[in-house]
Amino acid sequence: MADEHLSTPFEKSAMTAAEKRAMKKEIKHQMIMFVLMLFLTVLAFAAVAADVVPHSFAVPFILILAFVQLLLQLLFFMHMKDKDHTWATVFMVTGIFVTVPTIASLMLLIGTVKY
């Protein structure tokens, strides 16, 4: 039968030994970052739920943790730390420069912020 070769293990890989080591290292980094993201999320919930953080600093504390998570996700899960991501970076920065003034102007129009 033609399907017999599907049950036999594939001995050779197209990856070199160095590429396999790099892949294992990348997977290890991603797992560490995933656990760190979970820790930061639990830290934000626990700090507010247990009233560890003063009420006046609760929102800035959560925003700081969210910003750290955003940077880590961009660098590790979206691979922005790797080379050849120039266009992705350009589009993200352009999006930020369009989004921030839009949100600020809408907040002023709606009356959320009164200046």
N, C-alpha and C positions, 0 to 999 in steps of 0.2 A: 504494500500500500504506500501511497505517497505521504500519508500523515504520520508514518512511523518516526520520521526524523524530528517531529515536533516534541516527542517525549524524551529525546536524548539531550543531555546537558550541552550547552554551548561552551566549548573549551576556550576558544580564542576570542579575544576582545579587540576592538579597533583602537582602544585606548592604550597608551603606553603606561608604564609603571609610574612615571612622574605625574601623568594626568590622573591616574587613579588616586595617588596620594593627595594631589591637589583637590580632587573631588571629595575625598573623605574629610579633608581639612575644612572645606567649605561647608559640608553638611554639619560638621561639629560646630562651626561658628554660628550657623543658622539655628541649631538647636539651643545653643547657649543664649542667643539673642531672643529666641522664643520664650525661654524660661524667664529671662530678664523682663520681657514685655509683660508676662503674666505677673511677675513680682511687682512691677510698677503699677499695674492695674489694681491688684489686691491692696497695695500700699495706699493708693488714692481712696479706695472704698473704706478701708479700715481706719485710716486717719480721720476721715469725716464721720464715719459711723461711731467711732469710739470717742469723739470729741477731743482728740489729741491735739489737733490744729485749732488755734483760735478762730472764731467766726470771721474776724476781719481779714484773716490770711487764708481762709479755706479756698476761695475761688482762685486767687493767685497761685496757691500751692498746686491745685489741680491743673491749672493751665501750664505751670512749669513742667509737671510730670507729663502732660499731654504733648508739650513741645519736645521734650526729650524722646518720647516714644515716636513722634513724627520723624525726628532726625534719624533715629535708629532704624525705623522702617524704610525710610528712603535709602539709607546707606546699605543696609544688609538685604532686605527682602526685595527692594526694587533695583538692587545692584548699582546704585549711583556711585559707589566707591570704585567701581571698575572703570577701565578706560572705555573710550568710544561711546559715551553717553552724553555727548554734547547737545544733540538736538532735544533729547528728553529734558535736560537741564534748562535749555533755552525756553521750551514750552512751559515748564513749571514756573520759571521766574516770570515769564510773560503773564501767566495766569494769576500769579500773586499780585503783579502790578495792575491788573485789571480788576481783580476781586476786592482788594482792600479799599480802593477809592469808591467802588460801587457800594459796598456794605456801609462805609462811612457816610456816603451821601444819602443812602436810603434811611439810615438811622436818623440823620438830621431832618429829612423830609417827614418821616413818620412822627418824630418828636420824642424818640427814645432818649436822645442826648440833646439837652437844651443849652445852646451857647449863643 
